[in-house]
Amino acid sequence: MAQEFDFVNTDAAEIYNTVMEWLMDSVNEPLYPGDERRIYGEALVFVLVNVYHEMNDTAKQRTLQYARGVVLDALGERVGTKRLEPAPAYDTFRFTLSAPQSQNIIIPAGTRITPDGSIYFATKETAVIPAGETFRDVLAVCTTAGSDYNNMAAGTIKTLVDLIPYVASVSNLKGTTGGDDGEPYTTEGDDRFRERIRLAPSSFSVAGPLAAYRYYALSADAEIIDVYVHSLKANEIVIVPLMTGGTLPDEDALQKIQDVFADDIRPMTDVVTVKAPEQVSYDIHIKYYCTLEQEADTIAVVEGENGAIRQYNDYQCGALGRDINPDQLKKYILAPKSGLEAVERVDIISPVFTELSSMQVAKFSGELTVFHEVIGGDGV
């Protein structure tokens, strides 16, 4: 992790002392609390601290470590790297006729289907239901990009907006997938883009460095959060990607990465294989202790929707090769992000420490057993 640094001193206490010393030296006498000149100096300190913070932030954004938003875009342009755009979700839709027809029925490209009148999917290409047949399966994509429109179940998108003669029904067949948010102007989006910018110079080489393979794999799909590249032999390259939320890549995602490494990207002698990581599951079985006064708050902090257990599971599946570590779970419970110090102690039966390789990823099995016990303020 890069070391934190500042271009300008922004310590409020030091700025306060500097201003007060300067004022007292200027008037050649002490300035006690309540003195109008001291009050003026204290007001000046507030202004200076804010100005120095702004100056420091502006200077730091010139560096890759701290740049964000459009400034990060400008740094990416220096190495030919652009922010990944969001991609729309898609599904296969079946258009069914009321009865076989004596002529071909045309389904124009851009024909829209909706589940609720606010979300629309449009067919990618013109399709034809041949005379004598009753249905045709057509690919359609969401007209709005983003991951919000994934996981819409089969059969839930079935209202035809642009009516076609003789078409009696239409419905999605598999469930929507493939939508992603790209690299948005958020902390998470900036961090993903920053990592690709950092790797970009490696892609300039035509000799196939491993960092270049990682760069191109991360650039293949915005849903990819981690990539491990392994060289089995001199010319055999294995690429292992991990998707958002610690999920495994499906066949479409694997093929998308494989397609990136065409002959003009990789050395012609390199044989590239893309494979999903191996999942190593773990259970959670814990017992924690709290006081009666803070029992309700403690349960929320540990077991709530965004509590310590959820945070731990997100952490474990967030990167390849991250060892299954019960001490990390204890950390989330005893020192929660909420700042509530309610848990007196915790006993962790499982998970147990398990070392993972760079081609493995942790996965919560869903087996969760949590007990808590109310104790006195001095503990058990």
C-alpha positions, 0 to 999 in steps of 0.5 A, a space after each residue: 500500500 502506498 505511503 500517505 503524504 501531504 504537499 502542504 501542512 494542514 495540521 490545525 493546531 500547528 497553523 493556530 500556533 503559528 498565527 498566534 505567535 505571528 500576531 503576538 510578535 507583531 503587537 509585541 504583547 501577549 493576546 489573552 482570550 477575549 482580546 479582539 485581536 486574538 479573536 480575529 486571529 482565531 477566525 483567520 486560522 479557520 480560513 487558513 486551515 480550509 485554504 491549506 486543505 484545498 491547496 493540498 488536495 489540489 496538489 495531491 490530485 496530480 498524483 495517481 494515488 490521490 486523483 479522482 473523477 475527471 482528474 483521474 480520467 486525465 491521468 488515464 489519457 497519458 497512458 491510453 487508458 479510458 474509464 470502462 463504460 457501463 454495459 446493459 443487461 440482456 436476455 433471450 426473448 421468445 416471440 410466439 404467434 397466435 397461429 402459423 402464418 402463410 407469410 414471414 413475420 418480421 420482428 424489427 430491430 429495436 422492438 421493445 418489451 417491458 416488465 413494468 412500463 419503465 424498464 425497456 429491452 429492445 431487440 438487437 437485430 431484425 428477426 424473422 418467424 418463417 411462414 408455417 412456424 410459430 415462434 422465434 427466439 431473439 436477443 434483446 438488451 436493456 435500453 439503460 445500462 447498469 447492473 440494476 437490471 440483472 437477475 430479472 427472472 425468466 418470464 417476468 418481462 412479457 409486455 410488448 410495447 411495439 406491437 407486431 401483427 399476429 404476435 400473441 405473446 413474448 417473454 424472456 427465457 433465461 433471466 437477465 444478465 450481463 449488465 454492469 456499472 463500468 467504472 463510475 465516478 465513485 470511490 470503488 469505480 475510481 479505485 478499479 480505474 486507478 489500478 488499470 492505469 497503474 498496470 497500463 505501462 506494462 501493456 506497452 511491451 510486446 513480450 507478454 509480461 504478466 502485468 500486461 495480461 492482468 491489465 488486459 483481463 481487467 479491461 475486458 469486463 467491468 465486473 472483474 474485480 481481481 485477476 491472477 496470471 500464472 505462467 506454467 511454462 515459458 509460453 503457457 499462460 493461465 488467467 484466473 478472474 474473479 467477478 464482483 461479489 466474489 462470484 465465479 465467471 460464467 462461460 460468457 465472461 471467460 470467453 470475453 476474456 479469452 477473446 481479448 487476447 488475440 494475436 495482436 495483443 499476446 505474443 503469437 507463441 503464448 498459449 492463453 487459458 482462462 479458467 474460473 478460480 476454485 471456491 473454498 467454502 467456510 462456515 460461521 459458528 460463533 458466540 459473543 457476549 454483551 451487556 444487557 444495556 447494549 444487547 439490542 444494539 450489539 445484535 444489530 452491529 454483529 448480525 444486522 444487514 450491514 453488520 460485522 458478519 456481512 462485512 467479513 463475508 464481503 471481505 473474504 470473497 473480495 480477492 483471490 488468494 485471501 486466506 480464510 482468517 477467523 481473526 479478521 472476523 473477530 476484528 469486525 465484531 470487536 471493532 465494528 465500523 459503527 464505533 459501538 464497542 458493545 461486544 465484550 468478547 467473542 468465541 469463534 468455533 469456525 471458520 478456522 484459518 485456511 491458507 488459500 492459493 492465488 487461484 482460490 477464493 473463499 466462499 461463505 457456505 451459508 451455514 451460520 450459527 450465532 449465539 449471544 449471551 448477556 453478561 455483567 459489565 465486568 464480563 464473565 
